Amino acid sequence: QVQLVESGGGLAQPGGSLRLSCAASGFHFGNYAMSWARQAPGKEREFVAAITWSGSVTYYADAVKGRFTISRDNAKNTLYLQLNSLKPEDTALYYCARSKGEVGPPPLGWKFDLWGQGTQVTVSS
């Protein structure tokens, strides 16, 4: 079964931190570039961060740059997103996604072919 399963979401206070995980199975995780995206109610899906297959290059949306960190452990088949200095506007359902090809910078230059079910992040005092 080819799948991605996110975990680690929950309730955090403004200024707090969370670490999200995405467990991959059913394919060679180390061969694929990966990404995180989020979607809040009533809003469009938003690119958050991306990472190449080796982890050598990372990309971030301006809204999260300097606060979030994407990383991966290919030996554990796991993708991570560290969320620091959280703001209420970070509240959303966070998804991880697999890319089947990259022809330019993400998100427009990447082709995502597999998504997880999402994990909810809520930032509220």
Disulfide bonds with the S-S distance in Angstrom:
Cys22-Cys96 1.99
